[in-house]
Amino acid sequence: MAAAPVWSVDPRTGKQREQVAVEATAQEVDAAVRAAHAARAALADRAVRAAFLRTAADELEAAKEGLVEVADAETALGPVRLGGELARTCYQLRAFAKIVDEGEYLGVVIDHPDDTATPPIPDLRRYKVPLGVVAVYSASNFPFAFSVAGGDTASALAAGCPVVVKAHPDHPALSELVAAVLRRAAAAHGIPDGVLGLVHGFEAGVELIKHPLVAAAGFTGSIRGGRALFDAAAARPVPIPFHGELGSLNPVVVTEAAAAERAEAIGTGLAGSMTLGVGQFCVKPGLVLVPSGAAGDGLVKSLTDAVSATDAGVLLDHRMRDNFVAGVAERAALPDVEAPVTPGAGGEHSVSPGFLTVPAARLAAEGEHDLLLEECFGPVTVVARYQDEAEAKAVLSRLPGNLTATVQLSEAEAAGEGRGTEILAELTPLAGRVLVNGWPTGVAVAPAQHHGGPYPATTSTSTSVGGTAIERWLRPVAYQNAPEALLPPELRDDNPLGLPRRFNGRLERGDQAV
């Protein structure tokens, strides 16, 4: 049987643009993984890795015009959005290069022998080493930042792990172009092409997670697809870590005092956040708890006006469009659900934004309205009107894990008056990032960032954004009573690499004690 073709498709028209590749066979997946495995030694030098990451960023910037053009043709996300996303991707590559240079991520700890301790302490030296080949499953909605050169790939390469990417079918042409850029950057530093493999096709993704030389995986996508891969990773003869981002409702709580104080601003801000990128952000606010009464009515009116003024948009592919249209129709048909602005089809290839309202009491107990507690990908949110604090708490108690949770407080509540502290305590178990008086869309690439959350938001406690994302692809190893001549330079007493470390209980930065 001939291999199935991989087509680049224009979501604005539904028409095929070009055949990009063919779906990879099991043999081709095997070859890609083995080539990646053979490239591990080329990443062993930290200075080479850091230089590679910086060159990759430079090369991506140099190719920006062509990359953004192809990305827009395949995703309809627009050149402004895509140009910003590419800039973020390049920043992220350079940020990881800096982390590699600094070396703190290695977690070096050295303890000399202490016979006076109970029990006695031998000579122990600990640091972290790369796991091996990492499988990366690209996301559809961020064709740069969560795809071939995105955070999973950047952090894995920074850790010293070669990568094999399963390309997303929504942007296969862009995936090939970005992979070529990364390989060109690798070649500039004597690193073989195999350090970045790329395969296409559903079956290729299944073969990839099963391959015995794959040591870990990163995934961004749906709950169904992510859970299937997670289970496959756990069912292997040798299970591997699977860091998956699967889905998130991203609840928002608006207090009555906040609604009374700034209903119009909150309604407008919510509209902007839930329709940003045609509602295709993983941190889109999908459930908003708004008080009943006049203050909440004012917020709903503001939201209605702002969403009504928002144009229809094109989703990433027609399958997503069909799922969105069917999903909002099913939700809107539930008892007591109203649609102040009806979401749905905006045309043959587009969708119109909207939102639904429902009494919070309908969500406080298990029933047919549980569908409203599931993510609906696209420009829609659910506004649940609560009668009192107990009703709002009852809804929150039923929510699964999320990437984010947000509270909108009044000025006095933000200053410590009222229930602000209590609400934050209620939201903290639900999410990996808790926001006050902001909106969750937009995930800054920063050292303190955490992009993850309790299941089903993610399958691990790690982050996929920010410097600590590198920790996913490392494992600790300790050497006991190893002669110094046999130790890696990172663990020698004289610290020839100038690494930050904890030496006999003292924190050192380079060769300086802190």
Sequence and secondary structure as in RCSB ss.txt:
>XXXX:A:sequence
MAAAPVWSVDPRTGKQREQVAVEATAQEVDAAVRAAHAARAALADRAVRAAFLRTAADELEAAKEGLVEVADAET
ALGPVRLGGELARTCYQLRAFAKIVDEGEYLGVVIDHPDDTATPPIPDLRRYKVPLGVVAVYSASNFPFAFSVAG
GDTASALAAGCPVVVKAHPDHPALSELVAAVLRRAAAAHGIPDGVLGLVHGFEAGVELIKHPLVAAAGFTGSIRG
GRALFDAAAARPVPIPFHGELGSLNPVVVTEAAAAERAEAIGTGLAGSMTLGVGQFCVKPGLVLVPSGAAGDGLV
KSLTDAVSATDAGVLLDHRMRDNFVAGVAERAALPDVEAPVTPGAGGEHSVSPGFLTVPAARLAAEGEHDLLLEE
CFGPVTVVARYQDEAEAKAVLSRLPGNLTATVQLSEAEAAGEGRGTEILAELTPLAGRVLVNGWPTGVAVAPAQH
HGGPYPATTSTSTSVGGTAIERWLRPVAYQNAPEALLPPELRDDNPLGLPRRFNGRLERGDQAV
>XXXX:A:secstr
    EEEEEETTTTEEEEEEEE   HHHHHHHHHHHHHTGGGG  HHHHHHHHHHHHHHHHHTHHHHHHHHHHHH
   HHHHHHHHHHHHHHHHHHHHHHHH GGG EEEE  BTTSSS B  EEEEEEE SEEEEE  SS TTTTSTTS
HHHHHHHHHT  EEEE  TTSHHHHHHHHHHHHHHHHTTT  GGGEEEE SHHHHHHHHH TTEEEEEEES HHH
HHHHHHHHHHSSS   EEEE     EEEE HHHHHHHHHHHHHHHHHHHHGGGG  TT   EEEEESSHHHHHHH
HHHHHHHHTS  B  SSHHHHHHHHHHHHHHHTSTT EEEE  EE SSS EE EEEEEEGGGTSSSSGGGGGGS 
  SSEEEEEEESSHHHHHHHHTT   EEEEEEE  HHHHTT TTHHHHHHHHGGGEEEEEESS S      TT  
   TTTTBSSS  SSSGGGGGGGEEEEEEES  GGGS GGG TT TT   EEETTEEEETTEE 
